[in-house]
Amino acid sequence: MSSSIPVLLTAGIAIASAIIGGLWLSSQRAARSGRVERRMQAVVDAFAEREIAREQARRAARRIQRSTPHGRNLQLN
């Protein structure tokens, strides 16, 4: 029983190293092909589009809130 502990520990370390190495290699390949940059740019673009839409909705709501039944000429700002 006691002789199997070092073997299991060594095997566990080897498996963990292989998994970490595979993930590192995958990230290096993705970075080389530009996939990471394209993904990041897509995330930034989506965020910007949401913020623009939110600002447009906020401004439209403010315009509706400030309007009067007689038009804009009677507003006192």
N, CA, C, O and CB atoms as a CASP TS submission, in Angstrom:
PFRMAT TS
TARGET T0000
AUTHOR 0000-0000-0000
METHOD Language model
MODEL 1
PARENT N/A
ATOM      1  N   MET     1       0.818  -1.190   0.000  1.00  0.00           N
ATOM      2  CA  MET     1       0.000   0.000   0.000  1.00  0.00           C
ATOM      3  C   MET     1       0.864   1.258   0.000  1.00  0.00           C
ATOM      4  O   MET     1       0.607   2.193  -0.758  1.00  0.00           O
ATOM      5  CB  MET     1      -0.932  -0.004   1.198  1.00  0.00           C
ATOM      6  N   SER     2       1.881   1.277   0.844  1.00  0.00           N
ATOM      7  CA  SER     2       2.708   2.471   0.949  1.00  0.00           C
ATOM      8  C   SER     2       3.546   2.702  -0.298  1.00  0.00           C
ATOM      9  O   SER     2       3.940   3.837  -0.564  1.00  0.00           O
ATOM     10  CB  SER     2       3.607   2.372   2.155  1.00  0.00           C
ATOM     11  N   SER     3       3.828   1.662  -1.066  1.00  0.00           N
ATOM     12  CA  SER     3       4.615   1.842  -2.287  1.00  0.00           C
ATOM     13  C   SER     3       3.761   2.380  -3.435  1.00  0.00           C
ATOM     14  O   SER     3       4.301   2.885  -4.419  1.00  0.00           O
ATOM     15  CB  SER     3       5.260   0.518  -2.697  1.00  0.00           C
ATOM     16  N   SER     4       2.438   2.279  -3.322  1.00  0.00           N
ATOM     17  CA  SER     4       1.583   2.788  -4.396  1.00  0.00           C
ATOM     18  C   SER     4       1.349   4.298  -4.293  1.00  0.00           C
ATOM     19  O   SER     4       0.972   4.926  -5.283  1.00  0.00           O
ATOM     20  CB  SER     4       0.249   2.063  -4.380  1.00  0.00           C
ATOM     21  N   ILE     5       1.564   4.885  -3.124  1.00  0.00           N
ATOM     22  CA  ILE     5       1.352   6.320  -2.949  1.00  0.00           C
ATOM     23  C   ILE     5       2.299   7.146  -3.815  1.00  0.00           C
ATOM     24  O   ILE     5       1.834   8.053  -4.506  1.00  0.00           O
ATOM     25  CB  ILE     5       1.527   6.700  -1.487  1.00  0.00           C
ATOM     26  N   PRO     6       3.606   6.876  -3.812  1.00  0.00           N
ATOM     27  CA  PRO     6       4.495   7.657  -4.689  1.00  0.00           C
ATOM     28  C   PRO     6       4.165   7.477  -6.175  1.00  0.00           C
ATOM     29  O   PRO     6       4.283   8.416  -6.962  1.00  0.00           O
ATOM     30  CB  PRO     6       5.947   7.260  -4.441  1.00  0.00           C
ATOM     31  N   VAL     7       3.754   6.268  -6.546  1.00  0.00           N
ATOM     32  CA  VAL     7       3.406   6.019  -7.944  1.00  0.00           C
ATOM     33  C   VAL     7       2.174   6.840  -8.330  1.00  0.00           C
ATOM     34  O   VAL     7       2.155   7.470  -9.387  1.00  0.00           O
ATOM     35  CB  VAL     7       3.150   4.507  -8.184  1.00  0.00           C
ATOM     36  N   LEU     8       1.146   6.834  -7.476  1.00  0.00           N
ATOM     37  CA  LEU     8      -0.060   7.611  -7.753  1.00  0.00           C
ATOM     38  C   LEU     8       0.227   9.110  -7.753  1.00  0.00           C
ATOM     39  O   LEU     8      -0.317   9.849  -8.574  1.00  0.00           O
ATOM     40  CB  LEU     8      -1.142   7.288  -6.726  1.00  0.00           C
ATOM     41  N   LEU     9       1.067   9.550  -6.848  1.00  0.00           N
ATOM     42  CA  LEU     9       1.430  10.955  -6.774  1.00  0.00           C
ATOM     43  C   LEU     9       2.187  11.383  -8.032  1.00  0.00           C
ATOM     44  O   LEU     9       1.920  12.447  -8.590  1.00  0.00           O
ATOM     45  CB  LEU     9       2.274  11.224  -5.522  1.00  0.00           C
ATOM     46  N   THR    10       3.114  10.567  -8.465  1.00  0.00           N
ATOM     47  CA  THR    10       3.879  10.856  -9.677  1.00  0.00           C
ATOM     48  C   THR    10       2.960  10.870 -10.900  1.00  0.00           C
ATOM     49  O   THR    10       3.081  11.744 -11.758  1.00  0.00           O
ATOM     50  CB  THR    10       5.006   9.817  -9.866  1.00  0.00           C
ATOM     51  N   ALA    11       2.055   9.919 -10.978  1.00  0.00           N
ATOM     52  CA  ALA    11       1.119   9.868 -12.103  1.00  0.00           C
ATOM     53  C   ALA    11       0.206  11.092 -12.100  1.00  0.00           C
ATOM     54  O   ALA    11      -0.087  11.655 -13.155  1.00  0.00           O
ATOM     55  CB  ALA    11       0.277   8.577 -12.049  1.00  0.00           C
ATOM     56  N   GLY    12      -0.239  11.499 -10.925  1.00  0.00           N
ATOM     57  CA  GLY    12      -1.087  12.687 -10.823  1.00  0.00           C
ATOM     58  C   GLY    12      -0.366  13.941 -11.279  1.00  0.00           C
ATOM     59  O   GLY    12      -0.939  14.774 -11.981  1.00  0.00           O
ATOM     60  N   ILE    13       0.885  14.076 -10.882  1.00  0.00           N
ATOM     61  CA  ILE    13       1.684  15.234 -11.303  1.00  0.00           C
ATOM     62  C   ILE    13       1.895  15.211 -12.806  1.00  0.00           C
ATOM     63  O   ILE    13       1.807  16.248 -13.462  1.00  0.00           O
ATOM     64  CB  ILE    13       3.044  15.256 -10.576  1.00  0.00           C
ATOM     65  N   ALA    14       2.172  14.037 -13.355  1.00  0.00           N
ATOM     66  CA  ALA    14       2.382  13.929 -14.803  1.00  0.00           C
ATOM     67  C   ALA    14       1.108  14.282 -15.573  1.00  0.00           C
ATOM     68  O   ALA    14       1.175  14.960 -16.598  1.00  0.00           O
ATOM     69  CB  ALA    14       2.844  12.508 -15.173  1.00  0.00           C
ATOM     70  N   ILE    15      -0.027  13.837 -15.099  1.00  0.00           N
ATOM     71  CA  ILE    15      -1.301  14.138 -15.766  1.00  0.00           C
ATOM     72  C   ILE    15      -1.610  15.631 -15.674  1.00  0.00           C
ATOM     73  O   ILE    15      -2.032  16.239 -16.658  1.00  0.00           O
ATOM     74  CB  ILE    15      -2.454  13.312 -15.140  1.00  0.00           C
ATOM     75  N   ALA    16      -1.403  16.223 -14.501  1.00  0.00           N
ATOM     76  CA  ALA    16      -1.643  17.659 -14.330  1.00  0.00           C
ATOM     77  C   ALA    16      -0.724  18.466 -15.239  1.00  0.00           C
ATOM     78  O   ALA    16      -1.151  19.454 -15.835  1.00  0.00           O
ATOM     79  CB  ALA    16      -1.434  18.074 -12.860  1.00  0.00           C
ATOM     80  N   SER    17       0.524  18.054 -15.346  1.00  0.00           N
ATOM     81  CA  SER    17       1.468  18.747 -16.226  1.00  0.00           C
ATOM     82  C   SER    17       1.037  18.653 -17.683  1.00  0.00           C
ATOM     83  O   SER    17       1.138  19.624 -18.432  1.00  0.00           O
ATOM     84  CB  SER    17       2.875  18.169 -16.060  1.00  0.00           C
ATOM     85  N   ALA    18       0.558  17.483 -18.078  1.00  0.00           N
ATOM     86  CA  ALA    18       0.107  17.305 -19.457  1.00  0.00           C
ATOM     87  C   ALA    18      -1.110  18.188 -19.755  1.00  0.00           C
ATOM     88  O   ALA    18      -1.204  18.773 -20.834  1.00  0.00           O
ATOM     89  CB  ALA    18      -0.232  15.827 -19.721  1.00  0.00           C
ATOM     90  N   ILE    19      -2.030  18.283 -18.809  1.00  0.00           N
ATOM     91  CA  ILE    19      -3.222  19.119 -19.010  1.00  0.00           C
ATOM     92  C   ILE    19      -2.830  20.592 -19.108  1.00  0.00           C
ATOM     93  O   ILE    19      -3.290  21.300 -20.004  1.00  0.00           O
ATOM     94  CB  ILE    19      -4.237  18.912 -17.857  1.00  0.00           C
ATOM     95  N   ILE    20      -1.987  21.050 -18.197  1.00  0.00           N
ATOM     96  CA  ILE    20      -1.550  22.450 -18.225  1.00  0.00           C
ATOM     97  C   ILE    20      -0.778  22.745 -19.506  1.00  0.00           C
ATOM     98  O   ILE    20      -0.972  23.798 -20.114  1.00  0.00           O
ATOM     99  CB  ILE    20      -0.679  22.771 -16.993  1.00  0.00           C
ATOM    100  N   GLY    21       0.086  21.840 -19.918  1.00  0.00           N
ATOM    101  CA  GLY    21       0.827  22.024 -21.163  1.00  0.00           C
ATOM    102  C   GLY    21      -0.087  22.081 -22.374  1.00  0.00           C
ATOM    103  O   GLY    21       0.133  22.880 -23.284  1.00  0.00           O
ATOM    104  N   GLY    22      -1.108  21.241 -22.389  1.00  0.00           N
ATOM    105  CA  GLY    22      -2.064  21.255 -23.507  1.00  0.00           C
ATOM    106  C   GLY    22      -2.844  22.549 -23.564  1.00  0.00           C
ATOM    107  O   GLY    22      -3.081  23.084 -24.647  1.00  0.00           O
ATOM    108  N   LEU    23      -3.248  23.058 -22.415  1.00  0.00           N
ATOM    109  CA  LEU    23      -3.959  24.343 -22.389  1.00  0.00           C
ATOM    110  C   LEU    23      -3.061  25.484 -22.833  1.00  0.00           C
ATOM    111  O   LEU    23      -3.501  26.370 -23.566  1.00  0.00           O
ATOM    112  CB  LEU    23      -4.500  24.626 -20.989  1.00  0.00           C
ATOM    113  N   TRP    24      -1.824  25.473 -22.404  1.00  0.00           N
ATOM    114  CA  TRP    24      -0.870  26.501 -22.808  1.00  0.00           C
ATOM    115  C   TRP    24      -0.640  26.461 -24.313  1.00  0.00           C
ATOM    116  O   TRP    24      -0.637  27.500 -24.973  1.00  0.00           O
ATOM    117  CB  TRP    24       0.458  26.324 -22.063  1.00  0.00           C
ATOM    118  N   LEU    25      -0.448  25.266 -24.851  1.00  0.00           N
ATOM    119  CA  LEU    25      -0.226  25.126 -26.287  1.00  0.00           C
ATOM    120  C   LEU    25      -1.439  25.607 -27.075  1.00  0.00           C
ATOM    121  O   LEU    25      -1.290  26.266 -28.103  1.00  0.00           O
ATOM    122  CB  LEU    25       0.091  23.670 -26.641  1.00  0.00           C
ATOM    123  N   SER    26      -2.626  25.282 -26.603  1.00  0.00           N
ATOM    124  CA  SER    26      -3.842  25.722 -27.270  1.00  0.00           C
ATOM    125  C   SER    26      -3.953  27.248 -27.271  1.00  0.00           C
ATOM    126  O   SER    26      -4.329  27.842 -28.282  1.00  0.00           O
ATOM    127  CB  SER    26      -5.066  25.105 -26.596  1.00  0.00           C
ATOM    128  N   SER    27      -3.629  27.876 -26.155  1.00  0.00           N
ATOM    129  CA  SER    27      -3.706  29.332 -26.089  1.00  0.00           C
ATOM    130  C   SER    27      -2.659  29.971 -26.994  1.00  0.00           C
ATOM    131  O   SER    27      -2.913  31.019 -27.587  1.00  0.00           O
ATOM    132  CB  SER    27      -3.524  29.814 -24.646  1.00  0.00           C
ATOM    133  N   GLN    28      -1.500  29.360 -27.105  1.00  0.00           N
ATOM    134  CA  GLN    28      -0.457  29.894 -27.992  1.00  0.00           C
ATOM    135  C   GLN    28      -0.880  29.801 -29.452  1.00  0.00           C
ATOM    136  O   GLN    28      -0.645  30.730 -30.226  1.00  0.00           O
ATOM    137  CB  GLN    28       0.867  29.142 -27.781  1.00  0.00           C
ATOM    138  N   ARG    29      -1.493  28.707 -29.830  1.00  0.00           N
ATOM    139  CA  ARG    29      -1.973  28.558 -31.206  1.00  0.00           C
ATOM    140  C   ARG    29      -3.069  29.563 -31.516  1.00  0.00           C
ATOM    141  O   ARG    29      -3.091  30.151 -32.597  1.00  0.00           O
ATOM    142  CB  ARG    29      -2.486  27.137 -31.443  1.00  0.00           C
ATOM    143  N   ALA    30      -3.980  29.760 -30.570  1.00  0.00           N
ATOM    144  CA  ALA    30      -5.067  30.715 -30.773  1.00  0.00           C
ATOM    145  C   ALA    30      -4.520  32.133 -30.898  1.00  0.00           C
ATOM    146  O   ALA    30      -4.989  32.910 -31.730  1.00  0.00           O
ATOM    147  CB  ALA    30      -6.079  30.635 -29.617  1.00  0.00           C
ATOM    148  N   ALA    31      -3.546  32.468 -30.089  1.00  0.00           N
ATOM    149  CA  ALA    31      -2.959  33.810 -30.136  1.00  0.00           C
ATOM    150  C   ALA    31      -2.225  34.020 -31.455  1.00  0.00           C
ATOM    151  O   ALA    31      -2.278  35.107 -32.031  1.00  0.00           O
ATOM    152  CB  ALA    31      -1.997  34.027 -28.948  1.00  0.00           C
ATOM    153  N   ARG    32      -1.545  32.992 -31.931  1.00  0.00           N
ATOM    154  CA  ARG    32      -0.816  33.112 -33.189  1.00  0.00           C
ATOM    155  C   ARG    32      -1.762  33.309 -34.362  1.00  0.00           C
ATOM    156  O   ARG    32      -1.455  34.065 -35.284  1.00  0.00           O
ATOM    157  CB  ARG    32       0.046  31.882 -33.420  1.00  0.00           C
ATOM    158  N   SER    33      -2.877  32.656 -34.340  1.00  0.00           N
ATOM    159  CA  SER    33      -3.800  32.762 -35.479  1.00  0.00           C
ATOM    160  C   SER    33      -4.691  33.992 -35.376  1.00  0.00           C
ATOM    161  O   SER    33      -5.453  34.263 -36.304  1.00  0.00           O
ATOM    162  CB  SER    33      -4.666  31.511 -35.575  1.00  0.00           C
ATOM    163  N   GLY    34      -4.625  34.745 -34.286  1.00  0.00           N
ATOM    164  CA  GLY    34      -5.387  35.975 -34.156  1.00  0.00           C
ATOM    165  C   GLY    34      -6.796  35.780 -33.636  1.00  0.00           C
ATOM    166  O   GLY    34      -7.578  36.730 -33.599  1.00  0.00           O
ATOM    167  N   ARG    35      -7.132  34.576 -33.237  1.00  0.00           N
ATOM    168  CA  ARG    35      -8.492  34.323 -32.758  1.00  0.00           C
ATOM    169  C   ARG    35      -8.791  35.077 -31.471  1.00  0.00           C
ATOM    170  O   ARG    35      -9.907  35.554 -31.269  1.00  0.00           O
ATOM    171  CB  ARG    35      -8.704  32.836 -32.540  1.00  0.00           C
ATOM    172  N   VAL    36      -7.812  35.180 -30.620  1.00  0.00           N
ATOM    173  CA  VAL    36      -8.026  35.855 -29.339  1.00  0.00           C
ATOM    174  C   VAL    36      -8.336  37.332 -29.583  1.00  0.00           C
ATOM    175  O   VAL    36      -9.246  37.887 -28.968  1.00  0.00           O
ATOM    176  CB  VAL    36      -6.782  35.702 -28.417  1.00  0.00           C
ATOM    177  N   GLU    37      -7.581  37.964 -30.479  1.00  0.00           N
ATOM    178  CA  GLU    37      -7.807  39.369 -30.773  1.00  0.00           C
ATOM    179  C   GLU    37      -9.177  39.591 -31.403  1.00  0.00           C
ATOM    180  O   GLU    37      -9.866  40.557 -31.076  1.00  0.00           O
ATOM    181  CB  GLU    37      -6.716  39.897 -31.691  1.00  0.00           C
ATOM    182  N   ARG    38      -9.574  38.692 -32.312  1.00  0.00           N
ATOM    183  CA  ARG    38     -10.886  38.839 -32.950  1.00  0.00           C
ATOM    184  C   ARG    38     -12.003  38.652 -31.941  1.00  0.00           C
ATOM    185  O   ARG    38     -13.000  39.373 -31.971  1.00  0.00           O
ATOM    186  CB  ARG    38     -11.045  37.838 -34.096  1.00  0.00           C
ATOM    187  N   ARG    39     -11.838  37.685 -31.048  1.00  0.00           N
ATOM    188  CA  ARG    39     -12.850  37.466 -30.013  1.00  0.00           C
ATOM    189  C   ARG    39     -12.951  38.675 -29.092  1.00  0.00           C
ATOM    190  O   ARG    39     -14.049  39.118 -28.753  1.00  0.00           O
ATOM    191  CB  ARG    39     -12.523  36.205 -29.196  1.00  0.00           C
ATOM    192  N   MET    40     -11.809  39.201 -28.693  1.00  0.00           N
ATOM    193  CA  MET    40     -11.793  40.366 -27.809  1.00  0.00           C
ATOM    194  C   MET    40     -12.437  41.565 -28.510  1.00  0.00           C
ATOM    195  O   MET    40     -13.196  42.306 -27.886  1.00  0.00           O
ATOM    196  CB  MET    40     -10.342  40.704 -27.376  1.00  0.00           C
ATOM    197  N   GLN    41     -12.145  41.760 -29.784  1.00  0.00           N
ATOM    198  CA  GLN    41     -12.731  42.870 -30.522  1.00  0.00           C
ATOM    199  C   GLN    41     -14.237  42.701 -30.644  1.00  0.00           C
ATOM    200  O   GLN    41     -14.973  43.686 -30.581  1.00  0.00           O
ATOM    201  CB  GLN    41     -12.099  42.987 -31.907  1.00  0.00           C
ATOM    202  N   ALA    42     -14.708  41.476 -30.817  1.00  0.00           N
ATOM    203  CA  ALA    42     -16.149  41.228 -30.892  1.00  0.00           C
ATOM    204  C   ALA    42     -16.825  41.554 -29.565  1.00  0.00           C
ATOM    205  O   ALA    42     -17.931  42.094 -29.550  1.00  0.00           O
ATOM    206  CB  ALA    42     -16.425  39.767 -31.279  1.00  0.00           C
ATOM    207  N   VAL    43     -16.173  41.233 -28.461  1.00  0.00           N
ATOM    208  CA  VAL    43     -16.728  41.550 -27.139  1.00  0.00           C
ATOM    209  C   VAL    43     -16.796  43.062 -26.944  1.00  0.00           C
ATOM    210  O   VAL    43     -17.798  43.582 -26.454  1.00  0.00           O
ATOM    211  CB  VAL    43     -15.879  40.900 -26.018  1.00  0.00           C
ATOM    212  N   VAL    44     -15.740  43.762 -27.322  1.00  0.00           N
ATOM    213  CA  VAL    44     -15.713  45.222 -27.169  1.00  0.00           C
ATOM    214  C   VAL    44     -16.767  45.867 -28.066  1.00  0.00           C
ATOM    215  O   VAL    44     -17.449  46.802 -27.646  1.00  0.00           O
ATOM    216  CB  VAL    44     -14.307  45.783 -27.506  1.00  0.00           C
ATOM    217  N   ASP    45     -16.906  45.379 -29.286  1.00  0.00           N
ATOM    218  CA  ASP    45     -17.917  45.917 -30.200  1.00  0.00           C
ATOM    219  C   ASP    45     -19.328  45.718 -29.660  1.00  0.00           C
ATOM    220  O   ASP    45     -20.156  46.627 -29.725  1.00  0.00           O
ATOM    221  CB  ASP    45     -17.791  45.262 -31.571  1.00  0.00           C
ATOM    222  N   ALA    46     -19.600  44.539 -29.131  1.00  0.00           N
ATOM    223  CA  ALA    46     -20.932  44.269 -28.576  1.00  0.00           C
ATOM    224  C   ALA    46     -21.217  45.177 -27.384  1.00  0.00           C
ATOM    225  O   ALA    46     -22.332  45.673 -27.227  1.00  0.00           O
ATOM    226  CB  ALA    46     -21.053  42.791 -28.156  1.00  0.00           C
ATOM    227  N   PHE    47     -20.201  45.391 -26.543  1.00  0.00           N
ATOM    228  CA  PHE    47     -20.372  46.282 -25.392  1.00  0.00           C
ATOM    229  C   PHE    47     -20.662  47.704 -25.864  1.00  0.00           C
ATOM    230  O   PHE    47     -21.547  48.368 -25.325  1.00  0.00           O
ATOM    231  CB  PHE    47     -19.114  46.261 -24.492  1.00  0.00           C
ATOM    232  N   ALA    48     -19.928  48.168 -26.859  1.00  0.00           N
ATOM    233  CA  ALA    48     -20.126  49.525 -27.368  1.00  0.00           C
ATOM    234  C   ALA    48     -21.520  49.686 -27.963  1.00  0.00           C
ATOM    235  O   ALA    48     -22.172  50.709 -27.753  1.00  0.00           O
ATOM    236  CB  ALA    48     -19.062  49.863 -28.419  1.00  0.00           C
ATOM    237  N   GLU    49     -21.974  48.691 -28.698  1.00  0.00           N
ATOM    238  CA  GLU    49     -23.319  48.768 -29.293  1.00  0.00           C
ATOM    239  C   GLU    49     -24.392  48.832 -28.211  1.00  0.00           C
ATOM    240  O   GLU    49     -25.359  49.582 -28.343  1.00  0.00           O
ATOM    241  CB  GLU    49     -23.574  47.557 -30.214  1.00  0.00           C
ATOM    242  N   ARG    50     -24.230  48.055 -27.142  1.00  0.00           N
ATOM    243  CA  ARG    50     -25.200  48.103 -26.037  1.00  0.00           C
ATOM    244  C   ARG    50     -25.199  49.455 -25.356  1.00  0.00           C
ATOM    245  O   ARG    50     -26.260  49.981 -25.020  1.00  0.00           O
ATOM    246  CB  ARG    50     -24.900  47.013 -25.012  1.00  0.00           C
ATOM    247  N   GLU    51     -24.017  50.028 -25.147  1.00  0.00           N
ATOM    248  CA  GLU    51     -23.933  51.334 -24.496  1.00  0.00           C
ATOM    249  C   GLU    51     -24.531  52.430 -25.368  1.00  0.00           C
ATOM    250  O   GLU    51     -25.192  53.332 -24.853  1.00  0.00           O
ATOM    251  CB  GLU    51     -22.483  51.667 -24.164  1.00  0.00           C
ATOM    252  N   ILE    52     -24.312  52.370 -26.672  1.00  0.00           N
ATOM    253  CA  ILE    52     -24.897  53.355 -27.588  1.00  0.00           C
ATOM    254  C   ILE    52     -26.407  53.242 -27.565  1.00  0.00           C
ATOM    255  O   ILE    52     -27.102  54.256 -27.499  1.00  0.00           O
ATOM    256  CB  ILE    52     -24.367  53.161 -29.026  1.00  0.00           C
ATOM    257  N   ALA    53     -26.928  52.025 -27.617  1.00  0.00           N
ATOM    258  CA  ALA    53     -28.378  51.822 -27.584  1.00  0.00           C
ATOM    259  C   ALA    53     -28.959  52.312 -26.260  1.00  0.00           C
ATOM    260  O   ALA    53     -30.035  52.910 -26.237  1.00  0.00           O
ATOM    261  CB  ALA    53     -28.721  50.336 -27.798  1.00  0.00           C
ATOM    262  N   ARG    54     -28.260  52.063 -25.169  1.00  0.00           N
ATOM    263  CA  ARG    54     -28.737  52.520 -23.856  1.00  0.00           C
ATOM    264  C   ARG    54     -28.788  54.050 -23.800  1.00  0.00           C
ATOM    265  O   ARG    54     -29.751  54.622 -23.289  1.00  0.00           O
ATOM    266  CB  ARG    54     -27.825  51.974 -22.728  1.00  0.00           C
ATOM    267  N   GLU    55     -27.758  54.706 -24.321  1.00  0.00           N
ATOM    268  CA  GLU    55     -27.721  56.166 -24.327  1.00  0.00           C
ATOM    269  C   GLU    55     -28.812  56.748 -25.222  1.00  0.00           C
ATOM    270  O   GLU    55     -29.436  57.747 -24.864  1.00  0.00           O
ATOM    271  CB  GLU    55     -26.352  56.657 -24.787  1.00  0.00           C
ATOM    272  N   GLN    56     -29.047  56.138 -26.375  1.00  0.00           N
ATOM    273  CA  GLN    56     -30.110  56.611 -27.266  1.00  0.00           C
ATOM    274  C   GLN    56     -31.476  56.464 -26.602  1.00  0.00           C
ATOM    275  O   GLN    56     -32.317  57.356 -26.715  1.00  0.00           O
ATOM    276  CB  GLN    56     -30.083  55.838 -28.597  1.00  0.00           C
ATOM    277  N   ALA    57     -31.701  55.358 -25.917  1.00  0.00           N
ATOM    278  CA  ALA    57     -32.976  55.149 -25.221  1.00  0.00           C
ATOM    279  C   ALA    57     -33.140  56.155 -24.092  1.00  0.00           C
ATOM    280  O   ALA    57     -34.236  56.667 -23.867  1.00  0.00           O
ATOM    281  CB  ALA    57     -33.067  53.715 -24.671  1.00  0.00           C
ATOM    282  N   ARG    58     -32.052  56.438 -23.379  1.00  0.00           N
ATOM    283  CA  ARG    58     -32.109  57.403 -22.283  1.00  0.00           C
ATOM    284  C   ARG    58     -32.427  58.800 -22.805  1.00  0.00           C
ATOM    285  O   ARG    58     -33.230  59.520 -22.210  1.00  0.00           O
ATOM    286  CB  ARG    58     -30.784  57.416 -21.512  1.00  0.00           C
ATOM    287  N   ARG    59     -31.801  59.183 -23.909  1.00  0.00           N
ATOM    288  CA  ARG    59     -32.068  60.508 -24.485  1.00  0.00           C
ATOM    289  C   ARG    59     -33.484  60.610 -25.034  1.00  0.00           C
ATOM    290  O   ARG    59     -34.131  61.649 -24.904  1.00  0.00           O
ATOM    291  CB  ARG    59     -31.063  60.816 -25.592  1.00  0.00           C
ATOM    292  N   ALA    60     -33.965  59.536 -25.648  1.00  0.00           N
ATOM    293  CA  ALA    60     -35.334  59.538 -26.173  1.00  0.00           C
ATOM    294  C   ALA    60     -36.339  59.654 -25.033  1.00  0.00           C
ATOM    295  O   ALA    60     -37.332  60.371 -25.156  1.00  0.00           O
ATOM    296  CB  ALA    60     -35.605  58.259 -26.997  1.00  0.00           C
ATOM    297  N   ALA    61     -36.093  58.965 -23.937  1.00  0.00           N
ATOM    298  CA  ALA    61     -36.991  59.043 -22.784  1.00  0.00           C
ATOM    299  C   ALA    61     -36.970  60.449 -22.194  1.00  0.00           C
ATOM    300  O   ALA    61     -38.007  60.958 -21.768  1.00  0.00           O
ATOM    301  CB  ALA    61     -36.594  58.004 -21.712  1.00  0.00           C
ATOM    302  N   ARG    62     -35.819  61.067 -22.167  1.00  0.00           N
ATOM    303  CA  ARG    62     -35.714  62.427 -21.639  1.00  0.00           C
ATOM    304  C   ARG    62     -36.464  63.418 -22.533  1.00  0.00           C
ATOM    305  O   ARG    62     -37.117  64.338 -22.039  1.00  0.00           O
ATOM    306  CB  ARG    62     -34.237  62.840 -21.511  1.00  0.00           C
ATOM    307  N   ARG    63     -36.364  63.222 -23.864  1.00  0.00           N
ATOM    308  CA  ARG    63     -37.087  64.095 -24.807  1.00  0.00           C
ATOM    309  C   ARG    63     -38.594  63.976 -24.608  1.00  0.00           C
ATOM    310  O   ARG    63     -39.309  64.978 -24.597  1.00  0.00           O
ATOM    311  CB  ARG    63     -36.719  63.744 -26.266  1.00  0.00           C
ATOM    312  N   ILE    64     -39.066  62.745 -24.452  1.00  0.00           N
ATOM    313  CA  ILE    64     -40.509  62.519 -24.256  1.00  0.00           C
ATOM    314  C   ILE    64     -40.954  63.130 -22.931  1.00  0.00           C
ATOM    315  O   ILE    64     -42.033  63.715 -22.844  1.00  0.00           O
ATOM    316  CB  ILE    64     -40.843  60.998 -24.289  1.00  0.00           C
ATOM    317  N   GLN    65     -40.136  62.996 -21.921  1.00  0.00           N
ATOM    318  CA  GLN    65     -40.474  63.496 -20.594  1.00  0.00           C
ATOM    319  C   GLN    65     -40.559  65.025 -20.589  1.00  0.00           C
ATOM    320  O   GLN    65     -41.388  65.592 -19.878  1.00  0.00           O
ATOM    321  CB  GLN    65     -39.439  63.019 -19.567  1.00  0.00           C
ATOM    322  N   ARG    66     -39.713  65.695 -21.374  1.00  0.00           N
ATOM    323  CA  ARG    66     -39.688  67.157 -21.380  1.00  0.00           C
ATOM    324  C   ARG    66     -40.705  67.777 -22.326  1.00  0.00           C
ATOM    325  O   ARG    66     -40.950  68.980 -22.246  1.00  0.00           O
ATOM    326  CB  ARG    66     -38.320  67.635 -21.748  1.00  0.00           C
ATOM    327  N   SER    67     -41.298  67.004 -23.209  1.00  0.00           N
ATOM    328  CA  SER    67     -42.201  67.605 -24.187  1.00  0.00           C
ATOM    329  C   SER    67     -43.484  68.078 -23.513  1.00  0.00           C
ATOM    330  O   SER    67     -43.900  67.528 -22.493  1.00  0.00           O
ATOM    331  CB  SER    67     -42.525  66.603 -25.308  1.00  0.00           C
ATOM    332  N   THR    68     -44.109  69.105 -24.094  1.00  0.00           N
ATOM    333  CA  THR    68     -45.361  69.656 -23.573  1.00  0.00           C
ATOM    334  C   THR    68     -46.445  69.472 -24.621  1.00  0.00           C
ATOM    335  O   THR    68     -46.136  69.220 -25.786  1.00  0.00           O
ATOM    336  CB  THR    68     -45.205  71.162 -23.194  1.00  0.00           C
ATOM    337  N   PRO    69     -47.699  69.593 -24.234  1.00  0.00           N
ATOM    338  CA  PRO    69     -48.767  69.455 -25.219  1.00  0.00           C
ATOM    339  C   PRO    69     -48.741  70.570 -26.264  1.00  0.00           C
ATOM    340  O   PRO    69     -49.305  70.412 -27.346  1.00  0.00           O
ATOM    341  CB  PRO    69     -50.112  69.441 -24.521  1.00  0.00           C
ATOM    342  N   HIS    70     -48.092  71.695 -25.953  1.00  0.00           N
ATOM    343  CA  HIS    70     -48.060  72.839 -26.859  1.00  0.00           C
ATOM    344  C   HIS    70     -46.776  72.910 -27.679  1.00  0.00           C
ATOM    345  O   HIS    70     -46.584  73.848 -28.452  1.00  0.00           O
ATOM    346  CB  HIS    70     -48.226  74.112 -26.075  1.00  0.00           C
ATOM    347  N   GLY    71     -45.933  71.962 -27.521  1.00  0.00           N
ATOM    348  CA  GLY    71     -44.690  71.961 -28.296  1.00  0.00           C
ATOM    349  C   GLY    71     -43.503  72.399 -27.469  1.00  0.00           C
ATOM    350  O   GLY    71     -43.625  72.657 -26.272  1.00  0.00           O
ATOM    351  N   ARG    72     -42.381  72.480 -28.098  1.00  0.00           N
ATOM    352  CA  ARG    72     -41.132  72.789 -27.403  1.00  0.00           C
ATOM    353  C   ARG    72     -41.007  74.270 -27.050  1.00  0.00           C
ATOM    354  O   ARG    72     -40.211  74.604 -26.172  1.00  0.00           O
ATOM    355  CB  ARG    72     -39.953  72.369 -28.254  1.00  0.00           C
ATOM    356  N   ASN    73     -41.744  75.164 -27.682  1.00  0.00           N
ATOM    357  CA  ASN    73     -41.568  76.590 -27.452  1.00  0.00           C
ATOM    358  C   ASN    73     -41.958  77.019 -26.043  1.00  0.00           C
ATOM    359  O   ASN    73     -41.464  78.042 -25.567  1.00  0.00           O
ATOM    360  CB  ASN    73     -42.372  77.364 -28.451  1.00  0.00           C
ATOM    361  N   LEU    74     -42.813  76.288 -25.368  1.00  0.00           N
ATOM    362  CA  LEU    74     -43.280  76.692 -24.050  1.00  0.00           C
ATOM    363  C   LEU    74     -42.446  76.114 -22.910  1.00  0.00           C
ATOM    364  O   LEU    74     -42.762  76.334 -21.741  1.00  0.00           O
ATOM    365  CB  LEU    74     -44.708  76.283 -23.879  1.00  0.00           C
ATOM    366  N   GLN    75     -41.388  75.378 -23.238  1.00  0.00           N
ATOM    367  CA  GLN    75     -40.576  74.793 -22.184  1.00  0.00           C
ATOM    368  C   GLN    75     -39.655  75.842 -21.573  1.00  0.00           C
ATOM    369  O   GLN    75     -39.060  76.650 -22.286  1.00  0.00           O
ATOM    370  CB  GLN    75     -39.761  73.618 -22.726  1.00  0.00           C
ATOM    371  N   LEU    76     -39.546  75.822 -20.286  1.00  0.00           N
ATOM    372  CA  LEU    76     -38.647  76.725 -19.570  1.00  0.00           C
ATOM    373  C   LEU    76     -37.491  75.913 -19.041  1.00  0.00           C
ATOM    374  O   LEU    76     -37.655  75.140 -18.097  1.00  0.00           O
ATOM    375  CB  LEU    76     -39.380  77.472 -18.415  1.00  0.00           C
ATOM    376  N   ASN    77     -36.350  76.072 -19.621  1.00  0.00           N
ATOM    377  CA  ASN    77     -35.174  75.292 -19.191  1.00  0.00           C
ATOM    378  C   ASN    77     -34.258  76.138 -18.364  1.00  0.00           C
ATOM    379  O   ASN    77     -33.217  75.660 -17.912  1.00  0.00           O
ATOM    380  CB  ASN    77     -34.413  74.729 -20.391  1.00  0.00           C
TER
END
